[in-house]
Amino acid sequence: MNKIILGFTWEMWCGKDTAAEFIFDKFWWQKFKFSSSLRDVLDRIYVEKTRNNLASLSTELRSLYGQDILAKIMYHDVLESTETMILIDWVRRNDDIIYLTKLPEFKLIYIETSLENRFERINIRWENVDDIGKTIEQFKKEQMHEAEVQIRWLKDTANFVIDNNWTKDEFYSQIEEIVSQLR
């Protein structure tokens, strides 16, 4: 069986983790996250894993080693994997797509959700320490980070677009349809 490699892109809090967990739980896919290497570095240097620290580290690594450095990590991790169904989480830049599309099995899924729904989700699930007590104004300002702006451009290059403004069942149904098309 050939590999099936799905990459997720989304604006902050669109439901990418929910989608990845659903695919992993239902179909047992292996999951790779772009943020894992960044979180590993922050752990090793004993720096708090805030959204700003993750973004700063990403920017510095990209400026030192090339804009596609994190995509290179993903690319090689996927090549070394013996699994046939793989999720790549946190695809955020055009440079990532350029590198990942060297994998012929790679398909990009863009998940879109309204700003209001995304802000509601951040207040339910605090992933980073600086998410606690975040205001809508702070959240809107974060949408202007370099990586967040680049994500919007990826929608046009995506192989699939999922609308996550409805129920979880409708969201899951869209995911199942994509997976069944690729199998």
N, CA and C atoms as an extended XYZ file, in Angstrom:
549
Properties=species:S:1:pos:R:3:atomname:S:1:resname:S:1:resid:I:1 pbc="F F F"
N         0.843       -1.188        0.000 N   MET     1
C         0.000        0.000        0.000 CA  MET     1
C         0.882        1.243        0.000 C   MET     1
N         0.558        2.216       -0.848 N   ASN     2
C         1.266        3.486       -0.859 CA  ASN     2
C         0.912        4.292        0.377 C   ASN     2
N         1.780        5.244        0.702 N   LYS     3
C         1.500        6.125        1.825 CA  LYS     3
C         0.406        7.110        1.460 C   LYS     3
N        -0.378        7.464        2.449 N   ILE     4
C        -1.308        8.589        2.350 CA  ILE     4
C        -0.806        9.599        3.370 C   ILE     4
N        -0.493       10.791        2.910 N   ILE     5
C         0.067       11.822        3.781 CA  ILE     5
C        -0.834       13.042        3.707 C   ILE     5
N        -1.460       13.357        4.839 N   LEU     6
C        -2.325       14.530        4.916 CA  LEU     6
C        -1.656       15.605        5.756 C   LEU     6
N        -1.614       16.812        5.231 N   GLY     7
C        -1.144       17.955        5.993 CA  GLY     7
C        -2.327       18.850        6.290 C   GLY     7
N        -2.364       19.367        7.505 N   PHE     8
C        -3.431       20.287        7.904 CA  PHE     8
C        -2.903       21.699        7.982 C   PHE     8
N        -3.688       22.639        7.475 N   THR     9
C        -3.411       24.053        7.666 CA  THR     9
C        -4.710       24.714        8.087 C   THR     9
N        -4.608       25.766        8.817 N   TRP    10
C        -5.760       26.392        9.443 CA  TRP    10
C        -5.336       27.713       10.044 C   TRP    10
N        -6.295       28.569       10.274 N   GLU    11
C        -6.022       29.717       11.113 CA  GLU    11
C        -6.182       29.243       12.550 C   GLU    11
N        -5.550       29.942       13.460 N   MET    12
C        -5.524       29.561       14.863 CA  MET    12
C        -6.907       29.156       15.389 C   MET    12
N        -6.992       27.970       15.997 N   TRP    13
C        -8.177       27.442       16.677 CA  TRP    13
C        -9.316       27.086       15.736 C   TRP    13
N        -8.997       26.590       14.554 N   CYS    14
C       -10.019       26.168       13.589 CA  CYS    14
C       -10.507       24.743       13.804 C   CYS    14
N        -9.824       23.958       14.598 N   GLY    15
C       -10.246       22.584       14.817 CA  GLY    15
C        -9.284       21.562       14.266 C   GLY    15
N        -8.075       21.980       13.978 N   LYS    16
C        -7.072       21.094       13.413 CA  LYS    16
C        -6.738       19.955       14.357 C   LYS    16
N        -6.599       20.243       15.655 N   ASP    17
C        -6.305       19.170       16.620 CA  ASP    17
C        -7.461       18.186       16.714 C   ASP    17
N        -8.675       18.701       16.673 N   THR    18
C        -9.864       17.834       16.697 CA  THR    18
C        -9.870       16.926       15.476 C   THR    18
N        -9.552       17.484       14.315 N   ALA    19
C        -9.504       16.692       13.085 CA  ALA    19
C        -8.410       15.634       13.167 C   ALA    19
N        -7.231       16.041       13.618 N   ALA    20
C        -6.112       15.103       13.721 CA  ALA    20
C        -6.422       13.986       14.720 C   ALA    20
N        -7.004       14.326       15.855 N   GLU    21
C        -7.362       13.309       16.850 CA  GLU    21
C        -8.411       12.348       16.306 C   GLU    21
N        -9.383       12.885       15.572 N   PHE    22
C       -10.425       12.043       14.978 CA  PHE    22
C        -9.801       11.046       14.000 C   PHE    22
N        -8.937       11.529       13.124 N   ILE    23
C        -8.290       10.647       12.150 CA  ILE    23
C        -7.419        9.616       12.862 C   ILE    23
N        -6.669       10.056       13.867 N   PHE    24
C        -5.816        9.114       14.593 CA  PHE    24
C        -6.666        8.047       15.288 C   PHE    24
N        -7.700        8.469       15.990 N   ASP    25
C        -8.535        7.520       16.738 CA  ASP    25
C        -9.309        6.567       15.825 C   ASP    25
N        -9.828        7.087       14.739 N   LYS    26
C       -10.666        6.275       13.858 CA  LYS    26
C        -9.845        5.405       12.910 C   LYS    26
N        -8.739        5.946       12.396 N   PHE    27
C        -7.983        5.249       11.355 CA  PHE    27
C        -6.562        4.863       11.779 C   PHE    27
N        -6.117        5.262       12.960 N   TRP    28
C        -4.799        4.927       13.501 CA  TRP    28
C        -3.645        5.464       12.661 C   TRP    28
N        -3.693        6.699       12.286 N   TRP    29
C        -2.620        7.307       11.520 CA  TRP    29
C        -1.496        7.759       12.445 C   TRP    29
N        -0.274        7.806       11.901 N   GLN    30
C         0.846        8.375       12.642 CA  GLN    30
C         0.786        9.892       12.499 C   GLN    30
N         1.100       10.595       13.565 N   LYS    31
C         0.958       12.051       13.573 CA  LYS    31
C         2.306       12.727       13.823 C   LYS    31
N         2.634       13.684       12.952 N   PHE    32
C         3.814       14.524       13.113 CA  PHE    32
C         3.339       15.967       13.257 C   PHE    32
N         3.952       16.706       14.187 N   LYS    33
C         3.595       18.109       14.398 CA  LYS    33
C         4.814       18.994       14.153 C   LYS    33
N         4.633       20.043       13.377 N   PHE    34
C         5.702       21.015       13.179 CA  PHE    34
C         6.140       21.595       14.514 C   PHE    34
N         5.195       21.823       15.396 N   SER    35
C         5.519       22.466       16.669 CA  SER    35
C         6.325       21.566       17.595 C   SER    35
N         6.349       20.260       17.367 N   SER    36
C         7.073       19.348       18.263 CA  SER    36
C         8.550       19.696       18.345 C   SER    36
N         9.179       19.957       17.209 N   SER    37
C        10.610       20.284       17.248 CA  SER    37
C        10.846       21.614       17.963 C   SER    37
N         9.937       22.557       17.791 N   LEU    38
C        10.068       23.846       18.483 CA  LEU    38
C         9.884       23.667       19.990 C   LEU    38
N         8.874       22.889       20.375 N   ARG    39
C         8.622       22.628       21.798 CA  ARG    39
C         9.791       21.865       22.417 C   ARG    39
N        10.381       20.947       21.655 N   ASP    40
C        11.553       20.211       22.140 CA  ASP    40
C        12.710       21.161       22.447 C   ASP    40
N        12.947       22.097       21.545 N   VAL    41
C        14.046       23.051       21.752 CA  VAL    41
C        13.759       23.915       22.981 C   VAL    41
N        12.537       24.420       23.103 N   LEU    42
C        12.216       25.262       24.257 CA  LEU    42
C        12.350       24.475       25.566 C   LEU    42
N        11.962       23.204       25.547 N   ASP    43
C        12.159       22.361       26.731 CA  ASP    43
C        13.639       22.247       27.072 C   ASP    43
N        14.452       21.999       26.062 N   ARG    44
C        15.884       21.783       26.277 CA  ARG    44
C        16.597       23.036       26.785 C   ARG    44
N        16.106       24.214       26.404 N   ILE    45
C        16.754       25.450       26.862 CA  ILE    45
C        15.993       26.080       28.040 C   ILE    45
N        15.002       25.352       28.559 N   TYR    46
C        14.250       25.768       29.748 CA  TYR    46
C        13.587       27.134       29.574 C   TYR    46
N        12.920       27.286       28.435 N   VAL    47
C        12.167       28.499       28.146 CA  VAL    47
C        10.697       28.113       28.054 C   VAL    47
N         9.851       28.946       28.635 N   GLU    48
C         8.413       28.678       28.676 CA  GLU    48
C         7.833       28.561       27.267 C   GLU    48
N         6.917       27.613       27.086 N   LYS    49
C         6.305       27.371       25.777 CA  LYS    49
C         5.078       28.268       25.600 C   LYS    49
N         5.325       29.534       25.325 N   THR    50
C         4.239       30.466       25.008 CA  THR    50
C         4.135       30.575       23.494 C   THR    50
N         3.008       31.075       23.040 N   ARG    51
C         2.819       31.274       21.606 CA  ARG    51
C         3.907       32.198       21.049 C   ARG    51
N         4.238       33.265       21.781 N   ASN    52
C         5.272       34.192       21.312 CA  ASN    52
C         6.638       33.530       21.253 C   ASN    52
N         6.983       32.715       22.255 N   ASN    53
C         8.282       32.030       22.225 CA  ASN    53
C         8.357       31.030       21.082 C   ASN    53
N         7.271       30.303       20.841 N   LEU    54
C         7.242       29.365       19.709 CA  LEU    54
C         7.418       30.113       18.390 C   LEU    54
N         6.694       31.226       18.239 N   ALA    55
C         6.774       32.013       17.000 CA  ALA    55
C         8.170       32.609       16.826 C   ALA    55
N         8.754       33.122       17.914 N   SER    56
C        10.102       33.718       17.832 CA  SER    56
C        11.141       32.677       17.460 C   SER    56
N        11.071       31.516       18.089 N   LEU    57
C        12.020       30.449       17.776 CA  LEU    57
C        11.881       30.015       16.319 C   LEU    57
N        10.653       29.863       15.872 N   SER    58
C        10.416       29.490       14.481 CA  SER    58
C        11.024       30.519       13.528 C   SER    58
N        10.802       31.787       13.816 N   THR    59
C        11.343       32.857       12.972 CA  THR    59
C        12.868       32.830       12.954 C   THR    59
N        13.483       32.651       14.114 N   GLU    60
C        14.948       32.617       14.195 CA  GLU    60
C        15.540       31.414       13.454 C   GLU    60
N        14.951       30.240       13.673 N   LEU    61
C        15.438       29.047       12.970 CA  LEU    61
C        15.308       29.214       11.462 C   LEU    61
N        14.196       29.764       11.017 N   ARG    62
C        13.983       29.968        9.586 CA  ARG    62
C        14.966       30.984        9.017 C   ARG    62
N        15.264       32.032        9.790 N   SER    63
C        16.210       33.035        9.272 CA  SER    63
C        17.637       32.474        9.227 C   SER    63
N        17.984       31.596       10.169 N   LEU    64
C        19.334       31.022       10.197 CA  LEU    64
C        19.528       29.888        9.192 C   LEU    64
N        18.504       29.023        9.040 N   TYR    65
C        18.679       27.788        8.286 CA  TYR    65
C        17.777       27.655        7.059 C   TYR    65
N        17.050       28.703        6.751 N   GLY    66
C        16.172       28.673        5.584 CA  GLY    66
C        14.707       28.588        5.990 C   GLY    66
N        13.857       29.182        5.185 N   GLN    67
C        12.435       29.252        5.498 CA  GLN    67
C        11.769       27.882        5.545 C   GLN    67
N        12.405       26.898        4.931 N   ASP    68
C        11.805       25.565        4.890 CA  ASP    68
C        12.410       24.589        5.895 C   ASP    68
N        13.150       25.081        6.910 N   ILE    69
C        13.844       24.186        7.836 CA  ILE    69
C        12.895       23.231        8.564 C   ILE    69
N        11.756       23.708        9.006 N   LEU    70
C        10.821       22.828        9.709 CA  LEU    70
C        10.171       21.840        8.745 C   LEU    70
N         9.932       22.255        7.520 N   ALA    71
C         9.397       21.337        6.508 CA  ALA    71
C        10.414       20.239        6.191 C   ALA    71
N        11.693       20.582        6.194 N   LYS    72
C        12.734       19.564        5.978 CA  LYS    72
C        12.696       18.515        7.082 C   LYS    72
N        12.499       18.964        8.318 N   ILE    73
C        12.387       18.018        9.431 CA  ILE    73
C        11.210       17.079        9.181 C   ILE    73
N        10.061       17.639        8.827 N   MET    74
C         8.862       16.829        8.565 CA  MET    74
C         9.100       15.865        7.413 C   MET    74
N         9.666       16.377        6.339 N   TYR    75
C         9.925       15.577        5.147 CA  TYR    75
C        10.750       14.339        5.501 C   TYR    75
N        11.840       14.546        6.211 N   HIS    76
C        12.717       13.425        6.558 CA  HIS    76
C        12.062       12.485        7.573 C   HIS    76
N        11.315       13.036        8.519 N   ASP    77
C        10.601       12.186        9.475 CA  ASP    77
C         9.585       11.296        8.757 C   ASP    77
N         8.879       11.863        7.802 N   VAL    78
C         7.887       11.096        7.046 CA  VAL    78
C         8.570       10.027        6.190 C   VAL    78
N         9.657       10.382        5.527 N   LEU    79
C        10.389        9.396        4.719 CA  LEU    79
C        10.887        8.225        5.555 C   LEU    79
N        11.321        8.505        6.767 N   GLU    80
C        11.838        7.450        7.647 CA  GLU    80
C        10.736        6.612        8.276 C   GLU    80
N         9.529        7.108        8.270 N   SER    81
C         8.420        6.392        8.891 CA  SER    81
C         8.049        5.160        8.066 C   SER    81
N         7.740        4.082        8.762 N   THR    82
C         7.277        2.871        8.086 CA  THR    82
C         5.754        2.829        8.002 C   THR    82
N         5.091        3.801        8.604 N   GLU    83
C         3.626        3.861        8.564 CA  GLU    83
C         3.148        4.243        7.165 C   GLU    83
N         1.956        3.816        6.817 N   THR    84
C         1.417        4.125        5.492 CA  THR    84
C         0.409        5.268        5.516 C   THR    84
N        -0.100        5.607        6.697 N   MET    85
C        -1.048        6.718        6.807 CA  MET    85
C        -0.506        7.714        7.826 C   MET    85
N        -0.209        8.928        7.337 N   ILE    86
C         0.516        9.916        8.132 CA  ILE    86
C        -0.200       11.261        8.107 C   ILE    86
N        -0.272       11.877        9.286 N   LEU    87
C        -0.786       13.238        9.433 CA  LEU    87
C         0.377       14.174        9.694 C   LEU    87
N         0.378       15.299        9.018 N   ILE    88
C         1.355       16.341        9.303 CA  ILE    88
C         0.567       17.544        9.777 C   ILE    88
N         0.828       17.913       10.998 N   ASP    89
C         0.111       18.964       11.688 CA  ASP    89
C         0.905       20.257       11.658 C   ASP    89
N         0.230       21.359       11.518 N   TRP    90
C         0.829       22.678       11.686 CA  TRP    90
C         1.535       23.182       10.431 C   TRP    90
N         1.043       22.842        9.251 N   VAL    91
C         1.576       23.386        8.003 CA  VAL    91
C         1.122       24.836        7.937 C   VAL    91
N         2.068       25.754        7.871 N   ARG    92
C         1.697       27.155        8.028 CA  ARG    92
C         2.209       28.102        6.950 C   ARG    92
N         3.165       27.682        6.157 N   ARG    93
C         3.793       28.615        5.217 CA  ARG    93
C         3.884       28.004        3.824 C   ARG    93
N         3.929       28.868        2.846 N   ASN    94
C         4.089       28.425        1.469 CA  ASN    94
C         5.395       27.642        1.302 C   ASN    94
N         6.464       28.061        1.991 N   ASP    95
C         7.735       27.336        1.915 CA  ASP    95
C         7.597       25.903        2.423 C   ASP    95
N         6.719       25.682        3.400 N   ASP    96
C         6.465       24.326        3.892 CA  ASP    96
C         5.825       23.480        2.796 C   ASP    96
N         4.870       24.054        2.101 N   ILE    97
C         4.147       23.330        1.054 CA  ILE    97
C         5.086       22.974       -0.086 C   ILE    97
N         5.920       23.909       -0.467 N   ILE    98
C         6.852       23.656       -1.567 CA  ILE    98
C         7.708       22.428       -1.252 C   ILE    98
N         8.186       22.328       -0.019 N   TYR    99
C         9.029       21.198        0.365 CA  TYR    99
C         8.218       19.917        0.506 C   TYR    99
N         7.061       20.002        1.153 N   LEU   100
C         6.258       18.804        1.404 CA  LEU   100
C         5.664       18.209        0.126 C   LEU   100
N         5.403       19.030       -0.871 N   THR   101
C         4.840       18.492       -2.115 CA  THR   101
C         5.864       17.671       -2.900 C   THR   101
N         7.091       17.619       -2.424 N   LYS   102
C         8.066       16.690       -3.001 CA  LYS   102
C         7.681       15.250       -2.655 C   LYS   102
N         6.830       15.105       -1.647 N   LEU   103
C         6.277       13.789       -1.304 CA  LEU   103
C         5.043       13.598       -2.190 C   LEU   103
N         5.079       12.687       -3.168 N   PRO   104
C         3.975       12.582       -4.127 CA  PRO   104
C         2.634       12.231       -3.480 C   PRO   104
N         2.658       11.646       -2.296 N   GLU   105
C         1.421       11.242       -1.635 CA  GLU   105
C         0.816       12.361       -0.788 C   GLU   105
N         1.484       13.502       -0.703 N   PHE   106
C         1.060       14.588        0.183 CA  PHE   106
C        -0.177       15.309       -0.357 C   PHE   106
N        -1.158       15.502        0.526 N   LYS   107
C        -2.368       16.283        0.218 CA  LYS   107
C        -2.574       17.274        1.347 C   LYS   107
N        -2.917       18.510        0.999 N   LEU   108
C        -3.133       19.562        1.989 CA  LEU   108
C        -4.624       19.775        2.218 C   LEU   108
N        -5.002       19.840        3.499 N   ILE   109
C        -6.379       20.130        3.893 CA  ILE   109
C        -6.380       21.457        4.643 C   ILE   109
N        -7.196       22.380        4.180 N   TYR   110
C        -7.365       23.679        4.832 CA  TYR   110
C        -8.661       23.634        5.625 C   TYR   110
N        -8.583       23.959        6.914 N   ILE   111
C        -9.767       23.990        7.771 CA  ILE   111
C       -10.097       25.448        8.045 C   ILE   111
N       -11.335       25.838        7.743 N   GLU   112
C       -11.721       27.225        7.988 CA  GLU   112
C       -12.859       27.303        9.002 C   GLU   112
N       -12.784       28.327        9.841 N   THR   113
C       -13.759       28.567       10.903 CA  THR   113
C       -13.814       30.071       11.139 C   THR   113
N       -14.970       30.581       11.504 N   SER   114
C       -15.115       32.021       11.743 CA  SER   114
C       -14.261       32.476       12.926 C   SER   114
N       -13.892       33.744       12.925 N   LEU   115
C       -13.096       34.324       14.000 CA  LEU   115
C       -13.807       34.158       15.343 C   LEU   115
N       -15.107       34.363       15.373 N   GLU   116
C       -15.868       34.253       16.624 CA  GLU   116
C       -15.804       32.835       17.198 C   GLU   116
N       -15.981       31.829       16.347 N   ASN   117
C       -15.897       30.446       16.813 CA  ASN   117
C       -14.491       30.106       17.291 C   ASN   117
N       -13.488       30.618       16.612 N   ARG   118
C       -12.110       30.345       17.010 CA  ARG   118
C       -11.789       30.983       18.362 C   ARG   118
N       -12.256       32.207       18.583 N   PHE   119
C       -12.004       32.870       19.868 CA  PHE   119
C       -12.720       32.135       21.006 C   PHE   119
N       -13.924       31.675       20.743 N   GLU   120
C       -14.654       30.906       21.757 CA  GLU   120
C       -13.864       29.656       22.155 C   GLU   120
N       -13.265       29.002       21.188 N   ARG   121
C       -12.501       27.771       21.458 CA  ARG   121
C       -11.247       28.036       22.286 C   ARG   121
N       -10.587       29.160       22.034 N   ILE   122
C        -9.354       29.434       22.784 CA  ILE   122
C        -9.661       29.634       24.265 C   ILE   122
N       -10.861       30.108       24.563 N   ASN   123
C       -11.246       30.321       25.955 CA  ASN   123
C       -11.733       29.047       26.636 C   ASN   123
N       -11.978       28.011       25.863 N   ILE   124
C       -12.378       26.720       26.422 CA  ILE   124
C       -11.151       25.865       26.697 C   ILE   124
N       -10.188       25.920       25.783 N   ARG   125
C        -9.026       25.029       25.866 CA  ARG   125
C        -7.749       25.862       25.817 C   ARG   125
N        -7.137       26.065       26.925 N   TRP   126
C        -5.924       26.875       27.004 CA  TRP   126
C        -4.712       26.017       26.731 C   TRP   126
N        -4.195       26.096       25.511 N   GLU   127
C        -3.039       25.271       25.140 CA  GLU   127
C        -1.728       25.861       25.630 C   GLU   127
N        -1.612       27.170       25.561 N   ASN   128
C        -0.394       27.856       25.985 CA  ASN   128
C        -0.709       28.729       27.199 C   ASN   128
N         0.287       28.968       28.026 N   VAL   129
C         0.045       29.721       29.253 CA  VAL   129
C        -0.485       31.123       28.980 C   VAL   129
N        -0.130       31.717       27.852 N   ASP   130
C        -0.595       33.068       27.565 CA  ASP   130
C        -1.983       33.101       26.921 C   ASP   130
N        -2.660       31.956       26.806 N   ASP   131
C        -4.036       31.919       26.300 CA  ASP   131
C        -5.050       32.269       27.392 C   ASP   131
N        -4.674       32.072       28.644 N   ILE   132
C        -5.594       32.284       29.761 CA  ILE   132
C        -5.950       33.767       29.856 C   ILE   132
N        -7.240       34.051       29.821 N   GLY   133
C        -7.719       35.424       29.965 CA  GLY   133
C        -7.522       36.300       28.742 C   GLY   133
N        -7.228       35.706       27.608 N   LYS   134
C        -6.987       36.465       26.373 CA  LYS   134
C        -8.260       37.200       25.947 C   LYS   134
N        -8.119       38.438       25.535 N   THR   135
C        -9.261       39.219       25.046 CA  THR   135
C        -9.403       39.049       23.535 C   THR   135
N       -10.569       39.418       23.013 N   ILE   136
C       -10.790       39.338       21.562 CA  ILE   136
C        -9.808       40.255       20.825 C   ILE   136
N        -9.479       41.395       21.428 N   GLU   137
C        -8.526       42.316       20.797 CA  GLU   137
C        -7.140       41.689       20.705 C   GLU   137
N        -6.711       41.013       21.764 N   GLN   138
C        -5.416       40.324       21.745 CA  GLN   138
C        -5.425       39.205       20.698 C   GLN   138
N        -6.535       38.506       20.636 N   PHE   139
C        -6.658       37.413       19.680 CA  PHE   139
C        -6.584       37.947       18.243 C   PHE   139
N        -7.275       39.041       17.972 N   LYS   140
C        -7.227       39.644       16.633 CA  LYS   140
C        -5.804       40.092       16.292 C   LYS   140
N        -5.093       40.641       17.281 N   LYS   141
C        -3.716       41.083       17.052 CA  LYS   141
C        -2.822       39.899       16.689 C   LYS   141
N        -3.041       38.751       17.359 N   GLU   142
C        -2.257       37.553       17.046 CA  GLU   142
C        -2.480       37.077       15.621 C   GLU   142
N        -3.623       37.381       15.049 N   GLN   143
C        -3.921       36.981       13.675 CA  GLN   143
C        -3.019       37.695       12.680 C   GLN   143
N        -2.306       38.727       13.154 N   MET   144
C        -1.420       39.492       12.284 CA  MET   144
C         0.032       39.009       12.354 C   MET   144
N         0.331       37.978       13.199 N   HIS   145
C         1.679       37.399       13.200 CA  HIS   145
C         2.001       36.895       11.799 C   HIS   145
N         3.252       36.952       11.464 N   GLU   146
C         3.709       36.574       10.122 CA  GLU   146
C         3.179       35.204        9.695 C   GLU   146
N         3.279       34.221       10.564 N   ALA   147
C         2.830       32.865       10.204 CA  ALA   147
C         1.319       32.818        9.987 C   ALA   147
N         0.567       33.543       10.797 N   GLU   148
C        -0.897       33.535       10.655 CA  GLU   148
C        -1.328       34.155        9.330 C   GLU   148
N        -0.643       35.206        8.919 N   VAL   149
C        -0.964       35.861        7.642 CA  VAL   149
C        -0.688       34.910        6.482 C   VAL   149
N         0.425       34.178        6.551 N   GLN   150
C         0.780       33.266        5.467 CA  GLN   150
C        -0.214       32.113        5.330 C   GLN   150
N        -0.808       31.708        6.442 N   ILE   151
C        -1.762       30.593        6.399 CA  ILE   151
C        -2.918       30.896        5.446 C   ILE   151
N        -3.406       32.109        5.475 N   ARG   152
C        -4.559       32.467        4.624 CA  ARG   152
C        -4.268       32.230        3.146 C   ARG   152
N        -3.007       32.371        2.755 N   TRP   153
C        -2.626       32.160        1.354 CA  TRP   153
C        -2.691       30.690        0.963 C   TRP   153
N        -2.589       29.805        1.942 N   LEU   154
C        -2.530       28.374        1.645 CA  LEU   154
C        -3.877       27.788        1.225 C   LEU   154
N        -4.956       28.474        1.530 N   LYS   155
C        -6.277       27.959        1.174 CA  LYS   155
C        -6.361       27.693       -0.332 C   LYS   155
N        -5.792       28.586       -1.114 N   ASP   156
C        -5.856       28.442       -2.575 CA  ASP   156
C        -5.041       27.260       -3.093 C   ASP   156
N        -4.066       26.795       -2.321 N   THR   157
C        -3.248       25.668       -2.770 CA  THR   157
C        -3.714       24.335       -2.181 C   THR   157
N        -4.690       24.385       -1.283 N   ALA   158
C        -5.148       23.165       -0.607 CA  ALA   158
C        -5.855       22.225       -1.581 C   ALA   158
N        -5.672       20.928       -1.342 N   ASN   159
C        -6.390       19.917       -2.121 CA  ASN   159
C        -7.831       19.788       -1.660 C   ASN   159
N        -8.071       20.083       -0.376 N   PHE   160
C        -9.402       19.996        0.216 CA  PHE   160
C        -9.597       21.161        1.182 C   PHE   160
N       -10.841       21.659        1.273 N   VAL   161
C       -11.204       22.687        2.256 CA  VAL   161
C       -12.358       22.133        3.084 C   VAL   161
N       -12.208       22.216        4.409 N   ILE   162
C       -13.241       21.755        5.329 CA  ILE   162
C       -13.807       22.963        6.060 C   ILE   162
N       -15.125       23.054        6.121 N   ASP   163
C       -15.813       24.116        6.852 CA  ASP   163
C       -16.129       23.604        8.254 C   ASP   163
N       -15.497       24.189        9.260 N   ASN   164
C       -15.721       23.756       10.639 CA  ASN   164
C       -16.500       24.798       11.431 C   ASN   164
N       -17.592       25.260       10.877 N   ASN   165
C       -18.472       26.196       11.574 CA  ASN   165
C       -19.745       25.516       12.057 C   ASN   165
N       -19.818       24.215       11.914 N   TRP   166
C       -21.047       23.505       12.232 CA  TRP   166
C       -20.813       22.516       13.362 C   TRP   166
N       -21.537       21.433       13.375 N   THR   167
C       -21.408       20.457       14.465 CA  THR   167
C       -20.177       19.583       14.246 C   THR   167
N       -19.764       18.918       15.321 N   LYS   168
C       -18.642       17.980       15.209 CA  LYS   168
C       -18.980       16.853       14.241 C   LYS   168
N       -20.216       16.372       14.267 N   ASP   169
C       -20.603       15.299       13.348 CA  ASP   169
C       -20.450       15.728       11.892 C   ASP   169
N       -20.841       16.961       11.577 N   GLU   170
C       -20.686       17.452       10.207 CA  GLU   170
C       -19.205       17.617        9.853 C   GLU   170
N       -18.434       18.063       10.819 N   PHE   171
C       -16.988       18.199       10.636 CA  PHE   171
C       -16.363       16.832       10.373 C   PHE   171
N       -16.687       15.857       11.207 N   TYR   172
C       -16.155       14.505       11.053 CA  TYR   172
C       -16.588       13.877        9.729 C   TYR   172
N       -17.790       14.155        9.316 N   SER   173
C       -18.293       13.613        8.051 CA  SER   173
C       -17.449       14.105        6.870 C   SER   173
N       -17.077       15.368        6.889 N   GLN   174
C       -16.228       15.915        5.826 CA  GLN   174
C       -14.849       15.240        5.818 C   GLN   174
N       -14.319       14.994        6.997 N   ILE   175
C       -13.010       14.331        7.109 CA  ILE   175
C       -13.093       12.906        6.578 C   ILE   175
N       -14.126       12.178        6.994 N   GLU   176
C       -14.290       10.790        6.535 CA  GLU   176
C       -14.414       10.714        5.012 C   GLU   176
N       -15.101       11.684        4.434 N   GLU   177
C       -15.250       11.704        2.976 CA  GLU   177
C       -13.895       11.873        2.289 C   GLU   177
N       -13.055       12.744        2.825 N   ILE   178
C       -11.726       12.949        2.242 CA  ILE   178
C       -10.881       11.673        2.375 C   ILE   178
N       -10.872       11.093        3.560 N   VAL   179
C       -10.082        9.878        3.779 CA  VAL   179
C       -10.554        8.754        2.846 C   VAL   179
N       -11.859        8.621        2.674 N   SER   180
C       -12.371        7.554        1.802 CA  SER   180
C       -11.973        7.809        0.336 C   SER   180
N       -11.884        9.054       -0.080 N   GLN   181
C       -11.441        9.372       -1.450 CA  GLN   181
C        -9.990        8.980       -1.666 C   GLN   181
N        -9.178        9.063       -0.631 N   LEU   182
C        -7.745        8.833       -0.762 CA  LEU   182
C        -7.341        7.377       -0.581 C   LEU   182
N        -8.210        6.574       -0.011 N   ARG   183
C        -7.879        5.165        0.255 CA  ARG   183
C        -7.951        4.332       -0.981 C   ARG   183
